[in-house]
């Protein structure tokens, strides 16, 4: 439960100091293998901005909706507004995702 997790990983819990944690897990400047999006479930993929901007790759995987978790990544021109949702968050441990959960679940 939470107590065990909190005792093992106190820096990952709210109200605990997070000074020793890196601000971001992603390394956008490092080379990434061009393997495309990862299938999580049938019709649900996790991919990078590079993946979503590749129209052919999106079509190959039948991806027509995009849920974007960023402040600045652009919406692909070939994805309609009604098929695109952005949650304005940064890639770091301090970001709060819970306030977006209902809207993102509804979108998915």
Helices and strands as residue ranges (DSSP letters): H 2-8, G 10-12, E 38-41, E 44-46, H 49-52, H 55-60, E 66-69, G 81-83, E 84-87, G 98-100, H 101-107
